[in-house]
Amino acid sequence: MKYSKQKDKYSNFSRWQCVNNCGACCNLTPEDRPDLAEYLQPEELALYMSMVGEDGWCINYDHDNRKCQIYEQRPGFCRVKPDHFQDMYGIEVAGFNEFAIACCQQQICGVYGDDSEELARYNSAIGNS
């Protein structure tokens, strides 16, 4: 009984999720992320840099379908999961949702703009519209 009360208590809070047809995180432009070396190991940084196309987008991002072509095999720094965020950024599990949501919103705004359809869809998906 206690569990269901807690679940109800927190059910209205925003929870991080990925939304289809976005791809903002696939914009890897290193100039927009000057702190990469602070949270990626040297071999991860080299892999990251090898994935950046001439246009700043990941070479594995399919622009036409707006999907990752290596989704199941994508590197750890492309995965938004509590354990990855704890390793990379030192974010405790309890702070994961808030931090991940803020990261996504910031990236979407930077790539598509504050008034973009992508941001509206994202905010609607997380219940923050």
C-alpha positions as CSV (number, residue, x, y, z in Angstrom):
1,M,0.0,0.0,0.0
2,K,2.8,2.4,0.8
3,Y,4.4,1.8,-2.6
4,S,1.3,2.8,-4.5
5,K,0.9,6.0,-2.4
6,Q,4.5,7.0,-3.3
7,K,3.9,6.1,-6.9
8,D,0.8,8.4,-7.0
9,K,2.7,11.1,-5.2
10,Y,5.4,11.3,-7.9
11,S,3.4,10.4,-11.0
12,N,2.9,14.0,-12.0
13,F,6.6,14.9,-12.0
14,S,8.4,15.2,-15.3
15,R,10.5,12.2,-16.3
16,W,13.2,12.2,-18.9
17,Q,12.4,10.5,-22.2
18,C,13.7,10.6,-25.7
19,V,11.2,11.8,-28.4
20,N,11.1,10.6,-32.0
21,N,12.0,12.9,-34.8
22,C,14.3,15.1,-32.8
23,G,17.9,14.2,-33.1
24,A,19.2,17.4,-31.4
25,C,21.7,15.3,-29.4
26,C,23.2,14.1,-32.7
27,N,24.4,17.6,-33.3
28,L,27.9,17.1,-32.0
29,T,29.6,20.4,-32.9
30,P,32.6,20.4,-30.6
31,E,32.8,24.2,-30.5
32,D,29.4,24.1,-28.7
33,R,30.8,21.6,-26.1
34,P,34.1,23.0,-24.9
35,D,34.1,20.8,-21.8
36,L,34.1,17.5,-23.6
37,A,37.5,16.6,-22.2
38,E,36.2,17.1,-18.7
39,Y,33.8,14.2,-18.8
40,L,35.0,11.9,-21.6
41,Q,38.0,9.7,-21.3
42,P,40.7,10.3,-23.9
43,E,39.6,7.2,-26.0
44,E,36.0,8.3,-25.7
45,L,36.9,11.8,-26.8
46,A,38.8,10.4,-29.9
47,L,35.7,8.3,-30.8
48,Y,33.4,11.3,-30.3
49,M,35.6,13.5,-32.6
50,S,35.7,10.7,-35.2
51,M,31.9,10.8,-35.3
52,V,31.6,14.5,-36.0
53,G,30.8,15.2,-39.7
54,E,31.8,18.3,-41.6
55,D,28.4,19.9,-40.8
56,G,28.8,19.2,-37.0
57,W,26.2,16.4,-37.0
58,C,27.0,12.8,-36.1
59,I,28.0,10.8,-39.2
60,N,25.6,8.1,-38.0
61,Y,22.6,10.3,-38.0
62,D,20.1,9.8,-40.8
63,H,18.8,13.3,-41.4
64,D,16.0,12.1,-43.7
65,N,14.5,9.7,-41.2
66,R,15.8,11.7,-38.1
67,K,17.2,8.5,-36.5
68,C,20.5,7.1,-35.4
69,Q,21.8,4.4,-37.7
70,I,23.8,2.7,-34.9
71,Y,21.3,3.1,-32.1
72,E,21.8,-0.3,-30.6
73,Q,25.6,-0.1,-30.8
74,R,25.9,3.6,-30.0
75,P,28.7,4.6,-27.5
76,G,28.1,5.2,-23.8
77,F,28.3,8.9,-24.2
78,C,25.3,8.8,-26.5
79,R,23.2,7.0,-23.9
80,V,21.0,8.9,-21.5
81,K,20.9,6.6,-18.5
82,P,21.4,7.3,-14.8
83,D,24.6,5.2,-14.5
84,H,26.2,6.9,-17.6
85,F,25.3,10.3,-16.2
86,Q,26.8,9.4,-12.8
87,D,30.0,8.3,-14.5
88,M,30.3,11.2,-16.9
89,Y,28.9,14.1,-14.9
90,G,28.8,12.9,-11.3
91,I,25.0,13.2,-11.2
92,E,23.4,11.1,-8.6
93,V,20.5,8.9,-9.6
94,A,18.1,11.1,-7.6
95,G,19.0,14.1,-9.8
96,F,19.0,12.3,-13.1
97,N,15.6,13.3,-14.4
98,E,16.0,17.0,-13.7
99,F,19.5,17.1,-15.1
100,A,18.7,15.0,-18.2
101,I,15.6,17.1,-19.0
102,A,17.6,20.3,-18.6
103,C,20.3,18.9,-20.9
104,C,17.8,17.9,-23.6
105,Q,15.9,21.2,-23.4
106,Q,19.1,23.2,-23.7
107,Q,20.4,21.1,-26.6
108,I,17.0,21.3,-28.4
109,C,16.9,25.1,-28.0
110,G,20.5,25.4,-29.2
111,V,19.9,23.3,-32.3
112,Y,16.3,24.1,-33.3
113,G,15.4,27.3,-31.3
114,D,13.3,28.3,-28.3
115,D,10.1,28.3,-30.3
116,S,10.7,25.1,-32.2
117,E,8.3,22.3,-32.8
118,E,10.9,19.9,-31.4
119,L,11.0,21.7,-28.1
120,A,7.2,21.9,-27.9
121,R,7.0,18.1,-28.6
122,Y,9.7,17.4,-26.0
123,N,8.0,19.5,-23.3
124,S,4.6,17.8,-24.1
125,A,6.2,14.3,-23.9
126,I,7.6,15.0,-20.5
127,G,4.4,16.6,-19.3
128,N,5.9,20.1,-19.1
129,S,3.8,22.0,-21.6
